[in-house]
Amino acid sequence: MTKRHSKTAAQQCRYYGVDNFFEYLAEVYINGNFSAFRELYKELCSDARKDFIDFLLSEVEPIYWREILKETI
């Protein structure tokens, strides 16, 4: 299976069959699938990664911010 790289959030939504990929990504982390989160995050293009951080800070509970941000760097 080939690796996916530099994909937009819209492309990821279609590929994984979800309505909001950023929400899906946050849920993957919160459910404890840390390695899957890292792989999914790495598939995003740089603009989508920035958009995910914006989503994280505005939509996800603050208790998870620090942990998720650590995983993204």
Secondary structure, DSSP 8 states (H G I E B T S, - for coil): -----SB-HHHHHHHHT-S-HHHHHHHHHHTT-HHHHHHHHHTB-HHHHHHHHHHHHHHS-HHHHHHHHHHH-
